[in-house]
Amino acid sequence: MANVKEKSPPLPGVKQSHAALQFEYNARRFGFVLLLLIIAAALSGLFSGGYFSEATKTNAANSVQVEYQRFGRLQSPVELKITLPGQGNAPPDAADWWRIYGANADR
């Protein structure tokens, strides 16, 4: 890219502001770098599901483990996986809970 501080012959009928040209050049350059940083952050999961978003927590007794997303988006489902490492079976899902507790809820 040509340096805007170089002297060039003036064009007839055109007034150039070197300060404005320099500002435009810097805004375009830094804006492009900022755009690349935002795209890299989005791809790495900083705004939603991805490498930096996945997290796992375990209690002190190692009896319960929770896997979740650190960052979520508005109006999108949040997945929460709760496992019991000491148990061989997976925890019951929503259908099992409804079958066990839903029928007895009105009693």
SULLIN-V171945 format. One record per backbone hydrogen bond with DSSP energy under -1.0 kcal/mol. CO is the residue of the C=O (numbers start at 0). NH is the residue of the N-H. E is the energy in kcal/mol with one decimal. If there is no record, write none. Layout:
{{CO/NH/E} {CO/NH/E}}
This chain:
{{2/5/-1.1} {10/13/-1.6} {16/20/-2.3} {17/21/-2.4} {18/22/-2.3} {19/23/-2.4} {20/24/-2.2} {21/25/-2.4} {22/26/-2.7} {23/27/-2.3} {24/28/-2.2} {25/29/-2.9} {26/30/-2.2} {27/31/-1.9} {28/32/-1.7} {29/33/-2.4} {30/34/-2.4} {31/35/-2.2} {32/36/-2.1} {33/37/-2.2} {34/38/-2.3} {35/39/-2.4} {36/40/-2.3} {37/41/-2.2} {38/42/-2.4} {39/43/-1.8} {40/45/-2.7} {43/51/-2.1} {49/53/-1.5} {52/69/-3.8} {54/67/-2.5} {56/65/-3.1} {58/61/-1.6} {63/58/-1.8} {64/82/-3.1} {65/56/-2.7} {66/80/-2.6} {67/54/-2.5} {72/75/-1.3} {80/66/-3.0} {82/64/-3.0} {83/86/-1.6} {92/96/-2.1} {93/97/-2.4} {94/98/-2.3} {95/99/-2.4} {96/100/-3.1}}
